[in-house]
Amino acid sequence: MSPDFVRLDFVSPVAVLDTSSFEMLSHELTANCLMKRNENRS
């Protein structure tokens, strides 16, 4: 397989996502990481 094909294959699901839902998803992931970090600290 050519690297370009693999890269396109990887990018396309992200490109299909709506920008707002992608932002929401990244905010959720960030919040989850912060919550886990706080739990570990206490």
Backbone torsions as a table, in degrees:
resi	resn	phi	psi	omega
1	MET	NA	142.3	178.2
2	SER	-80.0	145.4	-179.7
3	PRO	-56.7	-36.7	180.0
4	ASP	-60.3	-40.9	-179.0
5	PHE	-64.3	-43.6	179.9
6	VAL	-62.4	-42.6	-178.1
7	ARG	-63.9	-44.4	178.1
8	LEU	-61.7	-40.9	179.7
9	ASP	-60.3	-37.3	-178.0
10	PHE	-75.9	-37.1	-175.1
11	VAL	-77.7	-32.8	-171.8
12	SER	-56.6	-42.1	177.8
13	PRO	-60.0	-36.8	178.7
14	VAL	-69.0	-40.7	-179.7
15	ALA	-64.2	-33.0	-179.4
16	VAL	-69.8	-32.4	-179.0
17	LEU	-60.8	142.3	172.8
18	ASP	-67.7	142.5	-176.1
19	THR	-60.2	-42.6	-177.3
20	SER	-65.2	-40.5	179.5
21	SER	-69.7	-31.4	177.0
22	PHE	-67.4	-40.7	177.2
23	GLU	-63.9	-43.9	178.4
24	MET	-58.4	-43.4	-178.7
25	LEU	-62.2	-44.5	-178.8
26	SER	-67.9	-35.5	176.3
27	HIS	-63.5	-42.4	178.7
28	GLU	-61.3	-45.5	-179.7
29	LEU	-61.4	-42.0	180.0
30	THR	-64.0	-44.4	179.7
31	ALA	-61.6	-42.4	178.8
32	ASN	-61.4	-42.1	179.9
33	CYS	-63.4	-43.9	-179.4
34	LEU	-64.4	-42.9	179.2
35	MET	-61.2	-45.2	179.6
36	LYS	-61.6	-40.2	-178.4
37	ARG	-65.0	-40.4	179.1
38	ASN	-66.2	-39.2	178.5
39	GLU	-62.6	-41.6	-179.1
40	ASN	-65.9	-33.7	-176.4
41	ARG	-70.7	-39.5	-175.7
42	SER	-74.4	NA	NA
